[in-house]
Amino acid sequence: MFGFGRKKNTSPEGGAESPGGDDTSSELAAVIAARDAAWSSVGTVDPYVVAHLINPAFMGGPQWPGLRQAFRKVTRADGLAIVASDGLADPDLDDPAAGPGLGAEVYFCSTLFADTPVSDLGSLWPFETVYEVAQNIASMRVELGPQLERYGALSLSLPGSSAPADWLDEDGTLGVLLGLPVDDVPVSVDIPNGTVHLVGISPLRPAELSYILAEGAEARRDVAQRLTRLPTSVRASPDRPSVVPDLT
């Protein structure tokens, strides 16, 4: 169950604490400042975040590096909006000096976010998608930066998605590509002891997912290149056409 609280240093339970408090490390402060600056360069950052009323880590779910799990909304000047994870790059509680957690935050750009208040984002399938991707990354403890540098875009399957039927394969699975940049969003931001990568999420049409699963890395690169050639407004639309033919 989600709640929403003012964007400061949101506690695991969904409350709010000042990032300048005595209990906040300089490492966390550096990550917060870098994220804030990056997203402020993209658009208007909503002062509220989406967070669980009870942290999933307390109930056997994935634990994020600094425990805190939140999502923030950024509205661009062109009217599109982004929802991004806010906590995957928090320093690890056990070793805050080691660097920015998993070294990345993931985000989804969608026309559906634009007119939706933060308190209602949880009802949208693109929000569910960025949420599920973030939880998968936390569960697998994947550092996306090195993976993306090695493989380019990465693909991920999300079973049981609530996305519309025309986005799902016959098993009800939504495919996504990770690592496709969005215009005017920084690819990464530097902090004193590391780098925070901002990793775009692009949903895949069933034909695109099928092509990637059948043909592997070459197909993944092909789909990624075709998608990046589309205007941002088209990629952000829930009506985006497939960039590969449906051969079923």
Secondary structure, DSSP 8 states (H G I E B T S, - for coil): -EEEEESSEE-TTS-EE-TTSTTS-HHHHHHHHHHHHHHHHHEEEEEEEEEESS-GGGGTS---TTS--EEEEEEETTS-EEEEESSTTS--TT-GGG-STTSEEEEEEEGGGTT--GGGGGGSHHHHHHHHHHHHHHHHT--HHHHHHHHSSEEEEEET--S-GGGS-TTSEEEEEE----TTS-SEEEETTEEEEEEEEEEE-HHHHHHHHHHTHHHHHHHHHHHHTS-HHHHT-TT---SS----
